[in-house]
Amino acid sequence: MIITPLRNLVAASLFALGLFLTPVATYAADNEASTASEIHPDIARADAQREKEAQRKRYLLLFPAAVVVITVGLIVITRRKR
């Protein structure tokens, strides 16, 4: 009886983790060949700003993932009391 709610809780946790770890599109150059000395300072600042924005988007994905886990946890707890 306890295996099914635990299975649901683990599945919801994995789903939430997957949402949190999804890659966020960034516009930074993927050219690894260019060194730091070849990149213009304004471009480097813009790349850093885009990385900060991507990090914020990842943290924004954490909120719906946490809501899913909390909801499933509450469902599991209320079903166990019956």
PDB file with one MODEL, atoms N, CA, C and O in Angstrom:
MODEL        1
ATOM      1  N   MET A   1       0.806  -1.196   0.000  1.00  0.00           N
ATOM      2  CA  MET A   1       0.000   0.000   0.000  1.00  0.00           C
ATOM      3  C   MET A   1       0.848   1.260   0.000  1.00  0.00           C
ATOM      4  O   MET A   1       0.475   2.250  -0.629  1.00  0.00           O
ATOM      5  N   ILE A   2       1.973   1.245   0.686  1.00  0.00           N
ATOM      6  CA  ILE A   2       2.783   2.459   0.783  1.00  0.00           C
ATOM      7  C   ILE A   2       3.678   2.638  -0.438  1.00  0.00           C
ATOM      8  O   ILE A   2       4.202   3.729  -0.661  1.00  0.00           O
ATOM      9  N   ILE A   3       3.859   1.592  -1.226  1.00  0.00           N
ATOM     10  CA  ILE A   3       4.749   1.673  -2.379  1.00  0.00           C
ATOM     11  C   ILE A   3       4.195   2.614  -3.440  1.00  0.00           C
ATOM     12  O   ILE A   3       4.957   3.386  -4.023  1.00  0.00           O
ATOM     13  N   THR A   4       2.892   2.574  -3.709  1.00  0.00           N
ATOM     14  CA  THR A   4       2.310   3.417  -4.756  1.00  0.00           C
ATOM     15  C   THR A   4       2.458   4.903  -4.445  1.00  0.00           C
ATOM     16  O   THR A   4       2.885   5.650  -5.326  1.00  0.00           O
ATOM     17  N   PRO A   5       2.129   5.375  -3.239  1.00  0.00           N
ATOM     18  CA  PRO A   5       2.341   6.805  -2.965  1.00  0.00           C
ATOM     19  C   PRO A   5       3.815   7.202  -3.024  1.00  0.00           C
ATOM     20  O   PRO A   5       4.148   8.296  -3.480  1.00  0.00           O
ATOM     21  N   LEU A   6       4.688   6.323  -2.567  1.00  0.00           N
ATOM     22  CA  LEU A   6       6.113   6.632  -2.652  1.00  0.00           C
ATOM     23  C   LEU A   6       6.574   6.699  -4.100  1.00  0.00           C
ATOM     24  O   LEU A   6       7.393   7.541  -4.468  1.00  0.00           O
ATOM     25  N   ARG A   7       6.038   5.800  -4.913  1.00  0.00           N
ATOM     26  CA  ARG A   7       6.381   5.813  -6.330  1.00  0.00           C
ATOM     27  C   ARG A   7       5.934   7.126  -6.968  1.00  0.00           C
ATOM     28  O   ARG A   7       6.664   7.712  -7.767  1.00  0.00           O
ATOM     29  N   ASN A   8       4.720   7.591  -6.608  1.00  0.00           N
ATOM     30  CA  ASN A   8       4.232   8.858  -7.136  1.00  0.00           C
ATOM     31  C   ASN A   8       5.087  10.027  -6.658  1.00  0.00           C
ATOM     32  O   ASN A   8       5.371  10.949  -7.423  1.00  0.00           O
ATOM     33  N   LEU A   9       5.488   9.986  -5.415  1.00  0.00           N
ATOM     34  CA  LEU A   9       6.317  11.054  -4.870  1.00  0.00           C
ATOM     35  C   LEU A   9       7.685  11.091  -5.545  1.00  0.00           C
ATOM     36  O   LEU A   9       8.201  12.165  -5.855  1.00  0.00           O
ATOM     37  N   VAL A  10       8.264   9.929  -5.768  1.00  0.00           N
ATOM     38  CA  VAL A  10       9.563   9.867  -6.456  1.00  0.00           C
ATOM     39  C   VAL A  10       9.417  10.345  -7.892  1.00  0.00           C
ATOM     40  O   VAL A  10      10.277  11.070  -8.392  1.00  0.00           O
ATOM     41  N   ALA A  11       8.333   9.946  -8.567  1.00  0.00           N
ATOM     42  CA  ALA A  11       8.112  10.387  -9.945  1.00  0.00           C
ATOM     43  C   ALA A  11       7.937  11.899 -10.009  1.00  0.00           C
ATOM     44  O   ALA A  11       8.484  12.548 -10.901  1.00  0.00           O
ATOM     45  N   ALA A  12       7.188  12.459  -9.081  1.00  0.00           N
ATOM     46  CA  ALA A  12       7.000  13.913  -9.063  1.00  0.00           C
ATOM     47  C   ALA A  12       8.309  14.627  -8.763  1.00  0.00           C
ATOM     48  O   ALA A  12       8.586  15.680  -9.337  1.00  0.00           O
ATOM     49  N   SER A  13       9.111  14.067  -7.873  1.00  0.00           N
ATOM     50  CA  SER A  13      10.407  14.682  -7.565  1.00  0.00           C
ATOM     51  C   SER A  13      11.330  14.655  -8.784  1.00  0.00           C
ATOM     52  O   SER A  13      12.022  15.634  -9.067  1.00  0.00           O
ATOM     53  N   LEU A  14      11.337  13.538  -9.498  1.00  0.00           N
ATOM     54  CA  LEU A  14      12.153  13.460 -10.710  1.00  0.00           C
ATOM     55  C   LEU A  14      11.659  14.433 -11.770  1.00  0.00           C
ATOM     56  O   LEU A  14      12.461  15.046 -12.475  1.00  0.00           O
ATOM     57  N   PHE A  15      10.356  14.575 -11.883  1.00  0.00           N
ATOM     58  CA  PHE A  15       9.785  15.529 -12.831  1.00  0.00           C
ATOM     59  C   PHE A  15      10.200  16.951 -12.468  1.00  0.00           C
ATOM     60  O   PHE A  15      10.577  17.734 -13.339  1.00  0.00           O
ATOM     61  N   ALA A  16      10.129  17.280 -11.188  1.00  0.00           N
ATOM     62  CA  ALA A  16      10.518  18.610 -10.732  1.00  0.00           C
ATOM     63  C   ALA A  16      12.003  18.855 -10.980  1.00  0.00           C
ATOM     64  O   ALA A  16      12.393  19.941 -11.407  1.00  0.00           O
ATOM     65  N   LEU A  17      12.815  17.866 -10.716  1.00  0.00           N
ATOM     66  CA  LEU A  17      14.247  17.997 -10.954  1.00  0.00           C
ATOM     67  C   LEU A  17      14.528  18.181 -12.442  1.00  0.00           C
ATOM     68  O   LEU A  17      15.395  18.963 -12.830  1.00  0.00           O
ATOM     69  N   GLY A  18      13.783  17.451 -13.264  1.00  0.00           N
ATOM     70  CA  GLY A  18      13.940  17.600 -14.710  1.00  0.00           C
ATOM     71  C   GLY A  18      13.574  18.994 -15.179  1.00  0.00           C
ATOM     72  O   GLY A  18      14.241  19.555 -16.048  1.00  0.00           O
ATOM     73  N   LEU A  19      12.504  19.564 -14.603  1.00  0.00           N
ATOM     74  CA  LEU A  19      12.139  20.931 -14.964  1.00  0.00           C
ATOM     75  C   LEU A  19      13.216  21.924 -14.552  1.00  0.00           C
ATOM     76  O   LEU A  19      13.502  22.884 -15.267  1.00  0.00           O
ATOM     77  N   PHE A  20      13.800  21.680 -13.406  1.00  0.00           N
ATOM     78  CA  PHE A  20      14.819  22.605 -12.919  1.00  0.00           C
ATOM     79  C   PHE A  20      16.102  22.524 -13.741  1.00  0.00           C
ATOM     80  O   PHE A  20      16.782  23.532 -13.931  1.00  0.00           O
ATOM     81  N   LEU A  21      16.430  21.347 -14.220  1.00  0.00           N
ATOM     82  CA  LEU A  21      17.690  21.157 -14.931  1.00  0.00           C
ATOM     83  C   LEU A  21      17.579  21.304 -16.447  1.00  0.00           C
ATOM     84  O   LEU A  21      18.561  21.084 -17.156  1.00  0.00           O
ATOM     85  N   THR A  22      16.406  21.669 -16.953  1.00  0.00           N
ATOM     86  CA  THR A  22      16.262  21.816 -18.396  1.00  0.00           C
ATOM     87  C   THR A  22      17.171  22.928 -18.897  1.00  0.00           C
ATOM     88  O   THR A  22      17.337  23.950 -18.231  1.00  0.00           O
ATOM     89  N   PRO A  23      17.749  22.729 -20.052  1.00  0.00           N
ATOM     90  CA  PRO A  23      18.628  23.776 -20.575  1.00  0.00           C
ATOM     91  C   PRO A  23      17.819  24.993 -20.996  1.00  0.00           C
ATOM     92  O   PRO A  23      16.734  24.871 -21.565  1.00  0.00           O
ATOM     93  N   VAL A  24      18.358  26.156 -20.711  1.00  0.00           N
ATOM     94  CA  VAL A  24      17.724  27.408 -21.081  1.00  0.00           C
ATOM     95  C   VAL A  24      18.513  27.984 -22.239  1.00  0.00           C
ATOM     96  O   VAL A  24      19.744  28.017 -22.212  1.00  0.00           O
ATOM     97  N   ALA A  25      17.797  28.437 -23.257  1.00  0.00           N
ATOM     98  CA  ALA A  25      18.464  28.972 -24.436  1.00  0.00           C
ATOM     99  C   ALA A  25      19.247  30.225 -24.080  1.00  0.00           C
ATOM    100  O   ALA A  25      18.718  31.143 -23.452  1.00  0.00           O
ATOM    101  N   THR A  26      20.480  30.255 -24.476  1.00  0.00           N
ATOM    102  CA  THR A  26      21.295  31.454 -24.297  1.00  0.00           C
ATOM    103  C   THR A  26      21.772  31.904 -25.661  1.00  0.00           C
ATOM    104  O   THR A  26      21.807  31.123 -26.613  1.00  0.00           O
ATOM    105  N   TYR A  27      22.129  33.136 -25.744  1.00  0.00           N
ATOM    106  CA  TYR A  27      22.562  33.694 -27.018  1.00  0.00           C
ATOM    107  C   TYR A  27      24.069  33.904 -27.058  1.00  0.00           C
ATOM    108  O   TYR A  27      24.590  34.578 -27.946  1.00  0.00           O
ATOM    109  N   ALA A  28      24.759  33.322 -26.092  1.00  0.00           N
ATOM    110  CA  ALA A  28      26.208  33.468 -26.056  1.00  0.00           C
ATOM    111  C   ALA A  28      26.832  32.715 -27.226  1.00  0.00           C
ATOM    112  O   ALA A  28      26.309  31.702 -27.689  1.00  0.00           O
ATOM    113  N   ALA A  29      27.932  33.224 -27.676  1.00  0.00           N
ATOM    114  CA  ALA A  29      28.626  32.597 -28.802  1.00  0.00           C
ATOM    115  C   ALA A  29      29.192  31.249 -28.360  1.00  0.00           C
ATOM    116  O   ALA A  29      29.778  31.124 -27.284  1.00  0.00           O
ATOM    117  N   ASP A  30      29.004  30.256 -29.208  1.00  0.00           N
ATOM    118  CA  ASP A  30      29.519  28.926 -28.906  1.00  0.00           C
ATOM    119  C   ASP A  30      30.921  28.729 -29.471  1.00  0.00           C
ATOM    120  O   ASP A  30      31.451  27.619 -29.432  1.00  0.00           O
ATOM    121  N   ASN A  31      31.513  29.765 -29.983  1.00  0.00           N
ATOM    122  CA  ASN A  31      32.836  29.666 -30.591  1.00  0.00           C
ATOM    123  C   ASN A  31      33.890  29.604 -29.492  1.00  0.00           C
ATOM    124  O   ASN A  31      34.235  30.624 -28.896  1.00  0.00           O
ATOM    125  N   GLU A  32      34.394  28.414 -29.228  1.00  0.00           N
ATOM    126  CA  GLU A  32      35.401  28.222 -28.186  1.00  0.00           C
ATOM    127  C   GLU A  32      36.788  28.640 -28.664  1.00  0.00           C
ATOM    128  O   GLU A  32      37.697  28.805 -27.850  1.00  0.00           O
ATOM    129  N   ALA A  33      36.960  28.812 -29.968  1.00  0.00           N
ATOM    130  CA  ALA A  33      38.283  29.107 -30.507  1.00  0.00           C
ATOM    131  C   ALA A  33      38.735  30.524 -30.161  1.00  0.00           C
ATOM    132  O   ALA A  33      39.931  30.780 -30.017  1.00  0.00           O
ATOM    133  N   SER A  34      37.787  31.434 -30.030  1.00  0.00           N
ATOM    134  CA  SER A  34      38.181  32.813 -29.738  1.00  0.00           C
ATOM    135  C   SER A  34      38.574  32.933 -28.273  1.00  0.00           C
ATOM    136  O   SER A  34      37.889  32.426 -27.384  1.00  0.00           O
ATOM    137  N   THR A  35      39.663  33.599 -28.046  1.00  0.00           N
ATOM    138  CA  THR A  35      40.151  33.767 -26.679  1.00  0.00           C
ATOM    139  C   THR A  35      39.577  35.043 -26.090  1.00  0.00           C
ATOM    140  O   THR A  35      38.943  35.832 -26.791  1.00  0.00           O
ATOM    141  N   ALA A  36      39.800  35.239 -24.813  1.00  0.00           N
ATOM    142  CA  ALA A  36      39.257  36.403 -24.126  1.00  0.00           C
ATOM    143  C   ALA A  36      39.848  37.702 -24.671  1.00  0.00           C
ATOM    144  O   ALA A  36      39.187  38.740 -24.645  1.00  0.00           O
ATOM    145  N   SER A  37      41.081  37.654 -25.161  1.00  0.00           N
ATOM    146  CA  SER A  37      41.702  38.874 -25.675  1.00  0.00           C
ATOM    147  C   SER A  37      41.091  39.310 -27.001  1.00  0.00           C
ATOM    148  O   SER A  37      41.169  40.486 -27.356  1.00  0.00           O
ATOM    149  N   GLU A  38      40.482  38.377 -27.741  1.00  0.00           N
ATOM    150  CA  GLU A  38      39.883  38.701 -29.031  1.00  0.00           C
ATOM    151  C   GLU A  38      38.464  39.233 -28.897  1.00  0.00           C
ATOM    152  O   GLU A  38      37.939  39.830 -29.837  1.00  0.00           O
ATOM    153  N   ILE A  39      37.836  39.028 -27.746  1.00  0.00           N
ATOM    154  CA  ILE A  39      36.452  39.442 -27.565  1.00  0.00           C
ATOM    155  C   ILE A  39      36.413  40.882 -27.069  1.00  0.00           C
ATOM    156  O   ILE A  39      37.122  41.255 -26.135  1.00  0.00           O
ATOM    157  N   HIS A  40      35.588  41.663 -27.702  1.00  0.00           N
ATOM    158  CA  HIS A  40      35.422  43.061 -27.314  1.00  0.00           C
ATOM    159  C   HIS A  40      34.796  43.131 -25.921  1.00  0.00           C
ATOM    160  O   HIS A  40      33.937  42.310 -25.601  1.00  0.00           O
ATOM    161  N   PRO A  41      35.202  44.082 -25.089  1.00  0.00           N
ATOM    162  CA  PRO A  41      34.657  44.157 -23.717  1.00  0.00           C
ATOM    163  C   PRO A  41      33.142  44.314 -23.658  1.00  0.00           C
ATOM    164  O   PRO A  41      32.497  43.768 -22.763  1.00  0.00           O
ATOM    165  N   ASP A  42      32.573  45.051 -24.600  1.00  0.00           N
ATOM    166  CA  ASP A  42      31.114  45.210 -24.612  1.00  0.00           C
ATOM    167  C   ASP A  42      30.414  43.886 -24.910  1.00  0.00           C
ATOM    168  O   ASP A  42      29.357  43.594 -24.351  1.00  0.00           O
ATOM    169  N   ILE A  43      31.007  43.095 -25.789  1.00  0.00           N
ATOM    170  CA  ILE A  43      30.440  41.789 -26.115  1.00  0.00           C
ATOM    171  C   ILE A  43      30.556  40.861 -24.909  1.00  0.00           C
ATOM    172  O   ILE A  43      29.634  40.096 -24.623  1.00  0.00           O
ATOM    173  N   ALA A  44      31.674  40.924 -24.209  1.00  0.00           N
ATOM    174  CA  ALA A  44      31.843  40.103 -23.009  1.00  0.00           C
ATOM    175  C   ALA A  44      30.816  40.480 -21.946  1.00  0.00           C
ATOM    176  O   ALA A  44      30.261  39.605 -21.281  1.00  0.00           O
ATOM    177  N   ARG A  45      30.559  41.786 -21.782  1.00  0.00           N
ATOM    178  CA  ARG A  45      29.543  42.222 -20.814  1.00  0.00           C
ATOM    179  C   ARG A  45      28.149  41.739 -21.221  1.00  0.00           C
ATOM    180  O   ARG A  45      27.360  41.315 -20.377  1.00  0.00           O
ATOM    181  N   ALA A  46      27.858  41.807 -22.519  1.00  0.00           N
ATOM    182  CA  ALA A  46      26.556  41.347 -23.000  1.00  0.00           C
ATOM    183  C   ALA A  46      26.394  39.845 -22.781  1.00  0.00           C
ATOM    184  O   ALA A  46      25.318  39.378 -22.409  1.00  0.00           O
ATOM    185  N   ASP A  47      27.469  39.094 -23.014  1.00  0.00           N
ATOM    186  CA  ASP A  47      27.424  37.648 -22.769  1.00  0.00           C
ATOM    187  C   ASP A  47      27.193  37.342 -21.294  1.00  0.00           C
ATOM    188  O   ASP A  47      26.433  36.435 -20.953  1.00  0.00           O
ATOM    189  N   ALA A  48      27.852  38.102 -20.421  1.00  0.00           N
ATOM    190  CA  ALA A  48      27.656  37.895 -18.984  1.00  0.00           C
ATOM    191  C   ALA A  48      26.221  38.224 -18.584  1.00  0.00           C
ATOM    192  O   ALA A  48      25.635  37.536 -17.748  1.00  0.00           O
ATOM    193  N   GLN A  49      25.659  39.267 -19.175  1.00  0.00           N
ATOM    194  CA  GLN A  49      24.260  39.629 -18.883  1.00  0.00           C
ATOM    195  C   GLN A  49      23.314  38.526 -19.345  1.00  0.00           C
ATOM    196  O   GLN A  49      22.349  38.208 -18.651  1.00  0.00           O
ATOM    197  N   ARG A  50      23.582  37.943 -20.508  1.00  0.00           N
ATOM    198  CA  ARG A  50      22.735  36.848 -21.009  1.00  0.00           C
ATOM    199  C   ARG A  50      22.836  35.616 -20.111  1.00  0.00           C
ATOM    200  O   ARG A  50      21.843  34.921 -19.894  1.00  0.00           O
ATOM    201  N   GLU A  51      24.020  35.347 -19.596  1.00  0.00           N
ATOM    202  CA  GLU A  51      24.184  34.220 -18.678  1.00  0.00           C
ATOM    203  C   GLU A  51      23.398  34.448 -17.387  1.00  0.00           C
ATOM    204  O   GLU A  51      22.787  33.521 -16.855  1.00  0.00           O
ATOM    205  N   LYS A  52      23.415  35.686 -16.884  1.00  0.00           N
ATOM    206  CA  LYS A  52      22.638  36.003 -15.684  1.00  0.00           C
ATOM    207  C   LYS A  52      21.151  35.812 -15.949  1.00  0.00           C
ATOM    208  O   LYS A  52      20.421  35.304 -15.098  1.00  0.00           O
ATOM    209  N   GLU A  53      20.708  36.220 -17.128  1.00  0.00           N
ATOM    210  CA  GLU A  53      19.299  36.055 -17.491  1.00  0.00           C
ATOM    211  C   GLU A  53      18.933  34.576 -17.589  1.00  0.00           C
ATOM    212  O   GLU A  53      17.851  34.173 -17.161  1.00  0.00           O
ATOM    213  N   ALA A  54      19.819  33.780 -18.143  1.00  0.00           N
ATOM    214  CA  ALA A  54      19.573  32.343 -18.244  1.00  0.00           C
ATOM    215  C   ALA A  54      19.493  31.710 -16.860  1.00  0.00           C
ATOM    216  O   ALA A  54      18.671  30.823 -16.627  1.00  0.00           O
ATOM    217  N   GLN A  55      20.341  32.163 -15.942  1.00  0.00           N
ATOM    218  CA  GLN A  55      20.303  31.650 -14.571  1.00  0.00           C
ATOM    219  C   GLN A  55      18.976  32.007 -13.900  1.00  0.00           C
ATOM    220  O   GLN A  55      18.387  31.186 -13.198  1.00  0.00           O
ATOM    221  N   ARG A  56      18.512  33.242 -14.123  1.00  0.00           N
ATOM    222  CA  ARG A  56      17.216  33.648 -13.554  1.00  0.00           C
ATOM    223  C   ARG A  56      16.091  32.785 -14.106  1.00  0.00           C
ATOM    224  O   ARG A  56      15.180  32.409 -13.367  1.00  0.00           O
ATOM    225  N   LYS A  57      16.143  32.465 -15.400  1.00  0.00           N
ATOM    226  CA  LYS A  57      15.104  31.622 -15.995  1.00  0.00           C
ATOM    227  C   LYS A  57      15.118  30.228 -15.380  1.00  0.00           C
ATOM    228  O   LYS A  57      14.063  29.630 -15.168  1.00  0.00           O
ATOM    229  N   ARG A  58      16.310  29.708 -15.093  1.00  0.00           N
ATOM    230  CA  ARG A  58      16.386  28.397 -14.460  1.00  0.00           C
ATOM    231  C   ARG A  58      15.744  28.427 -13.082  1.00  0.00           C
ATOM    232  O   ARG A  58      15.028  27.496 -12.712  1.00  0.00           O
ATOM    233  N   TYR A  59      15.991  29.478 -12.325  1.00  0.00           N
ATOM    234  CA  TYR A  59      15.395  29.580 -10.999  1.00  0.00           C
ATOM    235  C   TYR A  59      13.896  29.811 -11.074  1.00  0.00           C
ATOM    236  O   TYR A  59      13.168  29.395 -10.172  1.00  0.00           O
ATOM    237  N   LEU A  60      13.418  30.459 -12.119  1.00  0.00           N
ATOM    238  CA  LEU A  60      11.974  30.619 -12.290  1.00  0.00           C
ATOM    239  C   LEU A  60      11.303  29.276 -12.566  1.00  0.00           C
ATOM    240  O   LEU A  60      10.137  29.087 -12.218  1.00  0.00           O
ATOM    241  N   LEU A  61      12.019  28.349 -13.182  1.00  0.00           N
ATOM    242  CA  LEU A  61      11.476  27.012 -13.407  1.00  0.00           C
ATOM    243  C   LEU A  61      11.380  26.218 -12.114  1.00  0.00           C
ATOM    244  O   LEU A  61      10.629  25.246 -12.035  1.00  0.00           O
ATOM    245  N   LEU A  62      12.129  26.623 -11.106  1.00  0.00           N
ATOM    246  CA  LEU A  62      12.103  25.917  -9.827  1.00  0.00           C
ATOM    247  C   LEU A  62      10.763  26.086  -9.124  1.00  0.00           C
ATOM    248  O   LEU A  62      10.319  25.174  -8.427  1.00  0.00           O
ATOM    249  N   PHE A  63      10.108  27.236  -9.292  1.00  0.00           N
ATOM    250  CA  PHE A  63       8.836  27.483  -8.618  1.00  0.00           C
ATOM    251  C   PHE A  63       7.748  26.495  -9.044  1.00  0.00           C
ATOM    252  O   PHE A  63       7.143  25.876  -8.168  1.00  0.00           O
ATOM    253  N   PRO A  64       7.459  26.308 -10.352  1.00  0.00           N
ATOM    254  CA  PRO A  64       6.431  25.326 -10.714  1.00  0.00           C
ATOM    255  C   PRO A  64       6.824  23.902 -10.321  1.00  0.00           C
ATOM    256  O   PRO A  64       5.963  23.086  -9.991  1.00  0.00           O
ATOM    257  N   ALA A  65       8.113  23.607 -10.357  1.00  0.00           N
ATOM    258  CA  ALA A  65       8.548  22.272  -9.953  1.00  0.00           C
ATOM    259  C   ALA A  65       8.266  22.053  -8.474  1.00  0.00           C
ATOM    260  O   ALA A  65       7.817  20.977  -8.082  1.00  0.00           O
ATOM    261  N   ALA A  66       8.523  23.055  -7.656  1.00  0.00           N
ATOM    262  CA  ALA A  66       8.252  22.936  -6.220  1.00  0.00           C
ATOM    263  C   ALA A  66       6.753  22.808  -5.963  1.00  0.00           C
ATOM    264  O   ALA A  66       6.336  22.063  -5.076  1.00  0.00           O
ATOM    265  N   VAL A  67       5.950  23.524  -6.727  1.00  0.00           N
ATOM    266  CA  VAL A  67       4.494  23.425  -6.566  1.00  0.00           C
ATOM    267  C   VAL A  67       4.017  22.013  -6.874  1.00  0.00           C
ATOM    268  O   VAL A  67       3.162  21.478  -6.167  1.00  0.00           O
ATOM    269  N   VAL A  68       4.562  21.407  -7.919  1.00  0.00           N
ATOM    270  CA  VAL A  68       4.176  20.037  -8.278  1.00  0.00           C
ATOM    271  C   VAL A  68       4.546  19.073  -7.154  1.00  0.00           C
ATOM    272  O   VAL A  68       3.737  18.225  -6.776  1.00  0.00           O
ATOM    273  N   VAL A  69       5.746  19.193  -6.624  1.00  0.00           N
ATOM    274  CA  VAL A  69       6.188  18.283  -5.564  1.00  0.00           C
ATOM    275  C   VAL A  69       5.356  18.470  -4.300  1.00  0.00           C
ATOM    276  O   VAL A  69       4.970  17.488  -3.666  1.00  0.00           O
ATOM    277  N   ILE A  70       5.078  19.708  -3.928  1.00  0.00           N
ATOM    278  CA  ILE A  70       4.271  19.960  -2.733  1.00  0.00           C
ATOM    279  C   ILE A  70       2.857  19.428  -2.910  1.00  0.00           C
ATOM    280  O   ILE A  70       2.299  18.838  -1.986  1.00  0.00           O
ATOM    281  N   THR A  71       2.273  19.630  -4.084  1.00  0.00           N
ATOM    282  CA  THR A  71       0.920  19.136  -4.342  1.00  0.00           C
ATOM    283  C   THR A  71       0.858  17.622  -4.251  1.00  0.00           C
ATOM    284  O   THR A  71      -0.038  17.073  -3.610  1.00  0.00           O
ATOM    285  N   VAL A  72       1.799  16.948  -4.884  1.00  0.00           N
ATOM    286  CA  VAL A  72       1.803  15.489  -4.833  1.00  0.00           C
ATOM    287  C   VAL A  72       2.045  15.008  -3.408  1.00  0.00           C
ATOM    288  O   VAL A  72       1.436  14.032  -2.969  1.00  0.00           O
ATOM    289  N   GLY A  73       2.926  15.684  -2.689  1.00  0.00           N
ATOM    290  CA  GLY A  73       3.169  15.318  -1.293  1.00  0.00           C
ATOM    291  C   GLY A  73       1.921  15.457  -0.446  1.00  0.00           C
ATOM    292  O   GLY A  73       1.633  14.587   0.376  1.00  0.00           O
ATOM    293  N   LEU A  74       1.174  16.538  -0.629  1.00  0.00           N
ATOM    294  CA  LEU A  74      -0.072  16.726   0.125  1.00  0.00           C
ATOM    295  C   LEU A  74      -1.118  15.678  -0.242  1.00  0.00           C
ATOM    296  O   LEU A  74      -1.860  15.209   0.621  1.00  0.00           O
ATOM    297  N   ILE A  75      -1.179  15.312  -1.517  1.00  0.00           N
ATOM    298  CA  ILE A  75      -2.116  14.261  -1.933  1.00  0.00           C
ATOM    299  C   ILE A  75      -1.744  12.941  -1.276  1.00  0.00           C
ATOM    300  O   ILE A  75      -2.615  12.217  -0.793  1.00  0.00           O
ATOM    301  N   VAL A  76      -0.467  12.632  -1.257  1.00  0.00           N
ATOM    302  CA  VAL A  76      -0.014  11.379  -0.640  1.00  0.00           C
ATOM    303  C   VAL A  76      -0.331  11.378   0.851  1.00  0.00           C
ATOM    304  O   VAL A  76      -0.802  10.371   1.380  1.00  0.00           O
ATOM    305  N   ILE A  77      -0.083  12.478   1.528  1.00  0.00           N
ATOM    306  CA  ILE A  77      -0.336  12.555   2.975  1.00  0.00           C
ATOM    307  C   ILE A  77      -1.828  12.413   3.279  1.00  0.00           C
ATOM    308  O   ILE A  77      -2.203  11.700   4.210  1.00  0.00           O
ATOM    309  N   THR A  78      -2.680  13.085   2.504  1.00  0.00           N
ATOM    310  CA  THR A  78      -4.114  13.008   2.791  1.00  0.00           C
ATOM    311  C   THR A  78      -4.674  11.630   2.470  1.00  0.00           C
ATOM    312  O   THR A  78      -5.617  11.185   3.124  1.00  0.00           O
ATOM    313  N   ARG A  79      -4.122  10.954   1.491  1.00  0.00           N
ATOM    314  CA  ARG A  79      -4.612   9.599   1.170  1.00  0.00           C
ATOM    315  C   ARG A  79      -4.176   8.587   2.213  1.00  0.00           C
ATOM    316  O   ARG A  79      -4.883   7.607   2.446  1.00  0.00           O
ATOM    317  N   ARG A  80      -3.046   8.798   2.837  1.00  0.00           N
ATOM    318  CA  ARG A  80      -2.560   7.845   3.848  1.00  0.00           C
ATOM    319  C   ARG A  80      -3.393   7.910   5.130  1.00  0.00           C
ATOM    320  O   ARG A  80      -3.454   6.930   5.873  1.00  0.00           O
ATOM    321  N   LYS A  81      -4.031   9.046   5.398  1.00  0.00           N
ATOM    322  CA  LYS A  81      -4.812   9.198   6.628  1.00  0.00           C
ATOM    323  C   LYS A  81      -6.120   8.437   6.589  1.00  0.00           C
ATOM    324  O   LYS A  81      -6.705   8.176   7.641  1.00  0.00           O
ATOM    325  N   ARG A  82      -6.596   8.076   5.417  1.00  0.00           N
ATOM    326  CA  ARG A  82      -7.873   7.370   5.302  1.00  0.00           C
ATOM    327  C   ARG A  82      -7.819   5.994   5.856  1.00  0.00           C
ATOM    328  O   ARG A  82      -8.820   5.277   5.830  1.00  0.00           O
TER     329      ARG A  82
ENDMDL
END
